[in-house]
Structure formats: structure tokens, C-alpha cells
């Protein structure tokens, strides 16, 4: 079970997964050994699944970042999801409830790449709706 005190540790790691155990211990008011023990426990429980980085896609030449909501006929859902999972443009893919069945975070070099990708998605068998939203600025 994850304790409320572990949430602060998790948030610190989410902000910077390279933060040292010493810095974490200082921020949490505990020993470095306690931090190591908590992190190992969180990893063992599957709470912390991996450590990652956050990049600025625009600095890599991707001028357009978009979240694309998709809906598909139930009998085509798995095939559509698997097709999206394999696309290079799709950085993250989520199965969701609410407005769309799937939401894909995608990176494109320019708006014409986005347009072509949206057109391709609209022609996929079973896709009933494609709703792109271009990210203007990441706020948090």
C-alpha cells in the first residue's frame, strides 16, 4: 500500500527522475537510506514502473504537437489501436472513456504532415471520427 508520505516522493521523482537520493532525503526530511528503501518498495509494487525524460519536441524539429482523439467501431477497435501503436508519429497512446475511445499524442515536422496523418486516419477501416487538437503551449 502506498502512503500519503510516498506521494511527495513520487511527485519529486516525476518532476526530475535524476534527482539524487541525498536531495530527496533533504526534501522529505528523512535519511538517504529511508529514501532508497521507499523507492525500492515502490518499484517492487509496480508504482514506479520506469524512469524517463521529458523532451521539447520543437527542439528536435517537430513543429507541431497534437493530441488526436479517435473513435472506432467496436469490431475494429483493437486493430485501429494496434495500427496506431506502430506509427512513428504516435509518441503516446491512451485508451479512454469520455469523448474519444483513443487519444494519441503525435509529433509532426509541420502542419502538412499533421494534415496527411489525419487524412490517413480518417480512411482507416472502422475509424468513425478523428479530432485533432494542436498543442499551443505545455503549461504544466
HELIX and SHEET records of a PDB file:
HELIX    1   1 UNK A    4  UNK A   15  1                                  12    
HELIX    2   2 UNK A   21  UNK A   28  1                                   8    
HELIX    3   3 UNK A   32  UNK A   45  1                                  14    
HELIX    4   4 UNK A   57  UNK A   60  5                                   4    
HELIX    5   5 UNK A   74  UNK A   76  5                                   3    
HELIX    6   6 UNK A   77  UNK A   85  1                                   9    
HELIX    7   7 UNK A  111  UNK A  123  1                                  13    
SHEET    1   A 4 UNK A  90  UNK A  95  0                                        
SHEET    2   A 4 UNK A 102  UNK A 108 -1                                        
SHEET    3   A 4 UNK A  64  UNK A  72 -1                                        
SHEET    4   A 4 UNK A 127  UNK A 134 -1                                        
END                                                                             
